Amino acid sequence: MAYVIAQPCIGEKDTACVTVCPVDCIHPTKSEESFEAAEMLYIDPASCIDCGLCVDECPVKAIFPQEDLPAEWAEFIGRNADYFKTV
C-alpha cells in the first residue's frame, strides 16, 4: 500500500516531504512548471515504496499510509493516483 497526501496539504505545498523521498514519488516539486498551479502535492502510488520517511517531515500532518487514511479523506486515494495519469 502506498502513502497518500490528504486535505491538510491543500494550499500548503510544503516540500519537506519531497526532500526525504528516496524514490522521487512526490510531485510537483518546486522546480516543475506545474508547482504554482497545483492545489497540493501528490504521491505516485505506483512508485511509492512505503518507506514512511515523508510522514514525519510533513509539518501539516497530511501524509498517511493508505490503510490508515481517515475515512473522510478517502477521496484522496484517487486524487493522488489521478494526478499521475495527467503528467
ABEGO torsion letter per residue (X at the ends): XBBBBBAAABGAGBAAAAAABAAGABOBBAABAAAAABABBBBBAAABAGAGAAAAABAAGABBBAAABBAAAAAAAAAAAAAAAAX
